[in-house]
Amino acid sequence: MKVLITGGAGYIGSTIGSALLDRGITPVVLDNLTTGSAEFTRGRTFYRGDIADPALLDRVFAEHPDIHATVHCAALTVVPESVAHPLRCYEENVAKSVELLRNLIRNGCGRLLFSSSASIYQPGEDFSVDETSPVRPTSPYARSKAMIEQVLADAAAGGEVTALSLRYFNPVGADPRLRSGCQQPNPSHVLGKLISAWERGGTFQLTGVDWPTPDGTGIRDYIHVWDLARAHVHALLRFDEAVSASQEPGYQVVNLGTGRPTTVRELVRTFTAVAGTPLATEEVAARPGDTVGAYTRTERARRLLGWRCEHTLADAIRDALRWRARWHGRHNPRAGQPLLAEAVSPAGEAP
């Protein structure tokens, strides 16, 4: 089986590609390398370019007519940037996704796994959600994901595509075999910021400490990126079955998370326990577009995909530190610490 991955040179897309390869599925990568890394495409079929380029898509399918499905990961993902530049967010995430769909359909590839986001949810009183919970996105980034989901549902109802939206919660960590991980020198996600502060002996900012949670910080559902990647393999192998179980014709939604709530303060405590050294923190106001967060109930993913998480938050932190030491070792003042060289048994079991 061959699978096209848009954004397949990025953090999540490249990890999905590794999980596919481990299962014997061939990834075909399409990425413009705006945020992705060419290193993550080594040994893989790679096309550099825009997802909305019809000539490029025609070339991809002319050279790989046996592509079975598309995993659509390409997107701008930084929430504050979406607030500051909403038109760019909507152009890159929504308009280009519509053009991508048009070209996929024209090339006879109507199966799509979409990388959606749990940020579209309105959390319940206990901050848990499932796939039937109210959708109320509060940033341009989240709204762009909800818009694409609506496009997919309408296109599926019209018989043009069959689609499965996978709503990610909070991916962290790295491929346990260290084939890929976060490649940004100044990451915007919370674990990346924690690691950056730890490396330089600085202070980590707790952005938002007056949320209605047990300790005032946001609630998150931190999922190891390898578990997330494995879920895509399960979804591809059970694609038709999962979609057919939906009440919406040709369209299904599945949450991908651990089912365990973690506050940002709890994340910091787990990080310092894994790192073995304390980390100073500073309380600051929430950033534009921030939300209290949520965690998922996981019954649908278990039932439809036959999948569940196998890794802990501590595993994800340990893998992220090992990856950071490898990727940024020349600039990492603590790269020589024994912790960062510890072996972690590779996950990568076939689903």
N, C-alpha and C positions, 0 to 999 in steps of 0.2 A: 504494500500500500504506500502511496505517496500523499503527502499532505503539504499544502502551501501554508506558510506561516508569515503573515505580514507583521513587521516589527520583530522578525525572528533573530535579529542581532542585538536585541535589547536584553535587559536583565531577566524578565519573565519569559519572553519569547525564546531566547536561546536555551533556557532551562527546559522549557517544553520540548524543544528540539532534541535535547539530550535524552529526555525520557522516551521520546518516540524512537530514537535510534536504539536505545536499550531494549525496546520491544520489537525491533526489527522493522519499524516503519520509517520510511525515508522522508526527511523534511526537505522542502524546497523553500529557501528563505528569500523574502522580499523586504528590503529595508533601505531607507535613504541615508542611514548612518548619522542622522541629526543628533540622536542620543545613543544609538547603538554602537557596537564595537566590531570592526572588521575581524578582530581576533576570534570572536565568537562564531564566525562563519567558516573557520578553517575546516577542511574536509567535508564541507557541506555544499550542496548546490546553492549558489548565491547570485541574486540579481540585485544590483544597486539601483534604486530609483524610487519614484513616487507611486503610492498605491492608486492614485487617480490617473495614471498614465495609460491610456488605452493601448497604445502600441506596445508598451512593455508587457502588459498583461497578455496581449495576443501572442507575444513572443514566448512568454513563460508557458502558455498552454500549447503552443505549437511544438515546443521542445519537450513538454511533459504532458501529453494528452491523457495520461493515466492518473492525474491528480484526482484523488477521491473526495477531498473536502478542504476547506480553508479554515485555519485558526486565525482570527482577526485580532491581533494584539496591538497594532500600530495606533498610537494616540499620544497626544500631549497629556501629561498626568499630574502636573504640579498645580495644586489647588490655588494658592495665592497668585500664581501667574495667570490662571484662568480668570480670576477676579480682576486683575489689572489689565488683561488683554482679552476680553471675552470674544471679540470678533475673530481673532486668530484661533482661539480654542474651537469655536463653532465651525470655522472653515476647515481646520485640520481634522477635527474629530467627527463632524457630522457631514459636511458637504463632500469631503473626499471619501467617506465611507459609502455614501450613496452612489458615487461614481464607481467605486470599487465593486459594489453589488451589481451595478449595471454591466460591468465588464465580466464579472464572474458568470452571470446569467448568460450573457452572450456567448461565452466560451463553454457553456454546458456544465458548469460546476455550481450547482445550487445548494450544496450542503455547507453550512457555516456554523462554526463555534465562535461566539463573540465574547471577548474579554470585557465583561461589564463590571459594575462596582456596587458594593454594599452602601456606598455613600448616597445612593438614591433613596434609601429608606427613611421613613419617619419612625424612630425607635418607640417601642412600647414602654409601659411604665417600668418594667424591669430591665429595659434596654435590650431585650431579646427580640429577634424578628424571625419570621420564616418567609417563604416565597409569596405568601398571601398578605403580608403586612402592607400597610399604606406606603405608597411611594411619594416622597416629598423632597426632591433634591434642593439643596440650598446654596450651591455654587454653580458657576458656568460649567465647570468640569463635570460635576454630577449631573447637571441638566443635559449635557451633551451625551452622556451615557444613556440616560432615560430616553432621549430623543431617538437614538439609534435603535434602542429596543423597540420603540413604537414603529419605526420604519420596518424593522424585521418582522414584527407581528403582522403588520399590514401586508407586507410583501408575501409572507407565508399564507395569509388568508386569501390572497389573490392567486396562490398556486405558483408563484415565481421562485420561491426558495423554501427550504426547510432549515430551521435555525434553532440553535440551543444557546441561550444566553447564560453564561456562567458568571454569577455575581461574586467577585472576589471580596474577601474581607481585608485583612492586613498582611500581605506577604512580607516575610522577613527571612533572613538566612542566605544560604548559597547552596549550589549543587554540592552534596557531600563529597563528591569525587573532584571537586574544585575545577570543573570545566568552565564554569561561569559564575558570576555573582554581580553585585552592584559595582559598576565601573565608573561611577561619577566621583570625582575628587572631592566635591562638596555636596554630598547627597542631601535631599530635602526631606526624606522620610525619617521617622523618629529613631530607628535603630542606627541608621547611618550617622545621624547627628550625635547620638550617644557615643558611638565609636570615635568620631572626630574629636569630641570633647575629651574623651579618655586618652586618646593618643597624645594630645598636646597638654594634658594636665590642666585643662580648662574647666569651665562651668557649663553644665547642661541646663538649658532653659525649659522649664515646665510651662508650656504655652497653654494657659487656661487652667485655673485652679478653683473656679467657683461654679463648676458644673454640678448638677444635683446627683452626684455619685458618692459612694462611701467615703472617698478621700478628696473629692473636689476635682480630680483630674479626669480626663476623658476615658471612656470605656472602649476597649478595642478587642478584636478577636485575631490574635497574631497567628498566622498560619505559615508553617515552614514552606518556602518556595518549592521544595522538592515534592512535598505532599500536593501542592497546587498543580505542579507539572504532571504528577501521576494521575490526578483527576482528569486531565485532558485526554490522557491515553484511555482511561476507562470510558470517558464520554464518547470518544471516537469509535471505540469497539462496540458500544451500546447505543450508538447515535439513533438509529431508526426506532429501536424499542423505546428509548427515553422520550423522543419527540411524539411518538404515537400515543403515549400515556397522557398527553396533555388534553385539556378541554378546548384549547385554542388550536385550530387546524394548522399543523406544520410548524408549531412554535412552542418551545418549552423553556422554563427558567429553573435554574438550580443554584442554590447558595453553596459557596465553597469556604468553609471555615472550620474551626475546631469544635465549636459549641461551648467553649470555655471563655468567660469574660476576664479580661485583665485590664486594670487601670494603668495609666502611664507611670504612676508612682511604683506600682508593683513591677512593671517592666524594668524600671531603674534598679530596684532591689535585686531582681533576678540577674540583671546585667552585672552588677557589682559582685554578686556571688560567683558568677562564672569567671569574670575577669580577675577576681581575687584582690582587687584594690578599690578603695572608696572613690566616689565621684561626687564633686560638689554640684549642687543644683541651685537654680534661681527661679523664682516664681515670676512669670510675666503674663501679660494679657494674651488672650486667644488671638490667633492670626485671622485675617480676613478669610471667610469661607470655612473656618473650622466648625465642627459640630461635636456634640457630646459623644457620638459614636454608638455602636451597637455590637452585639454578637449574635450568632445565628443558631437556630435549631437545625439539626443536621439530618433529620429523618429522610427527607427527599433524596439527598445525595446518596445515602446508604441504600435506599430502596431502588432508585433508578440506575445509579451508576455502579453499585456494588463497591463503593469506595468509602474509606474513612481515613482520617489522619493517623500517622504512625510516629510522628516526631513531636517532641516537647519544645516549649519556648527556649529552654536552656540549650537544647540541641541546635536550634536556629541561631542563637547568639554565638555558640561555639563555632559553628560553620562560618558565620559571617566574619568572626575574628580571624579564622584561619585563611579565609579568602582575602580579607583585607591585607593580611601580612604578605600574601603572595602577590596581589595585584599592585599594592602601593608600598611594597617592602622598602624600596629605596628612600622613601620619604617618611617611613614609620619609625619613630624613635623607640617603640617598644617591640619591634618585629622580632627581636631575638628572645623574647620571653618564652619559657617552655610551654606555656598555655597555648600559644598560637601554633605550635608545631605538634600538638597532641593529635594522635590519630583518632578519627571517629569512624566507626564502621560504616561503609557506604550503604545507603539505602538503595534504591534502584531495583528492588524486587519487581519482577514482572507482575502486572495486575492480574 
